[in-house]
Amino acid sequence: MHDDVRGPEDRLDGHLRRRRVLVVGLREYEAKPSAGIITRAGVAKLLFGNFKGYIDHALCNDIPKATLAPLDTTSTYECEVVDKGRKPTGIATSTVRATKNGPRAY
């Protein structure tokens, strides 16, 4: 008889998050990703989706086609979202990070 296959719960920023649990035979293994992928296309899709309707363009600093990045950690990739009718300021307004749900820019 094996134990319940639900994973243990972690507290993260005041929210409960369940870990993935892989059951093989009678052994349980916990897997928790430590890295995610940041892609140039993913960041563009995120920015143009979040600022739909009033973004003219986004200026980002050399985001590669794809790169591996630690999860939930500020990366070195930054973007400036330029609104329609405005000129770029040269100041980044968003820092990109990889999350378990894809790229995010804060």
N, C-alpha and C positions, 0 to 999 in steps of 0.2 A: 504494500500500500504506500502511495506517495503522498507527500504533504500538499497542502493547498498551493497551486501554482501562481497565485497572485503575487506580484512583487511588493517589496517593502515600500513604504512611503517616505519621501524626503521632504523637508521643508525648504522652500526656495522663495525668498522675497515674500514671505507670508502666505504663499500658496502651496498646496500639496501637489506633488508631482510623483507619479508612479514610475519606477524603474522598469525597464524591460527585463523579463526573465525568460531564459531559454531552458526548457526541460528536455533532457536527454536521458532516456531510461529512468533511473531513479535518482539521478543527480540533478541539482539545480545550479545554474550559472547565471550570474547577473552581468549584464552588459550595459555599459553606460558610455556613449560616444564622448570623445574628448576633443574632436576636431570636426569642422564643417568645411564646406566649399564656398568660396566667394568667387563669383564670376562677373565679368564686365557686363554681360547681357542681363544677368539677374539683378544687379544694382540698377541698371538703366530701367528695367521693368518695374522695380520697386519704386524708384523716384518718380517716374512718369505716371505710375498708378496712384501713388499717394498724393501727388500734386496735380492731378488731372484737371485740365481746364484753365489753369493759370500759370503753368510752367512753360517757359520758352525753350530753355535748354539747361543741361547740367554740365558743370565742369568738374572733372574728377582727376585726381593725381595718379596717373599711371596704373590703374587697376588692370591686372593681367587678364588674359582670356579666362583663366581658371587658376585658383590657388587654394591650398589647404591652410586653414586658419584655426587657432584654438577657439572653442565655443565660448560665447558670452564674454569675450575679451575685446577691448577696444583695439582695432587694427590700425595700421599706418595709413589706410586709405580714407581719404576725405573728399567730399564733394560740396560744391556750391550750387544751389538751386537758383536759377535766374528766372524771375517772373517775367511774364510777357510785358513788353514795353520798357523793361529796365536794362541797365548795363551791368555786366559783372563787376563785383567789387574786389575780387581776388581773395576774399575771406571765405574759408570753408564754413558752411552752415550745418553740415552733417558728417559724423564719423561713422564709418561702416564697420559692422561686426557680423560674424557668423553666429547663427543660433540654430537650435534643433529644428526650427520652423523655416529656415532659410535666411537670406541676408536681411539685415535691418540697418537703418541709418537713423541715428539720433543726433 
